[in-house]
């Protein structure tokens, strides 16, 4: 008891969400390391507790991703109120929350500004269903969510609508949002979108882009649906 009192006095009391915060730190460092964001752009979050708890661990605003530490991760409510942490949460907090509200099965959200995917978002070109992994892991083609000013409710609503039946969306004139049942999946989704965007741009440069056969898409979408069935179904 004395020991815990001393820890609290020193401000060293480990957070109840220590492990979740570390998972967000590691994911933030990974998107920087992989070149999916530059500087302070992009943001990462993880649902903590049960869906009923309605709490999210999210990166703070304006921090270099390669220098993230546990103190840079805040716990916020679904109303974007800070439950734990001393900094300002990401300006895109409402967008992350909108994704969790839209999909009970989503436990991690990653937003990146990767180059090729952002180029498609600027051109407002969707990624057609052309690689098997896209259907199995993303749910099919990756659409372009309607433009919304960063941090706006319009952006949060358009992204939430776009991920209702997909694990990723491009954001018009902005970047990418990837979601997953855990952080590993959300990161994989963002990487896959970027890789497919590169393939798409190169394929268009050298020839025609052919989509997968319709029956293959249908079969693979069944696999996606089985893996991402919401608890409410
Ligand atoms: Zn952004």
Boltz pocket constraint, residues with backbone or C-beta under 6 A from the ligand:
constraints:
  - pocket:
      binder: B
      contacts: [[A, 41], [A, 42], [A, 111], [A, 112], [A, 113], [A, 174], [A, 175]]
      max_distance: 6.0
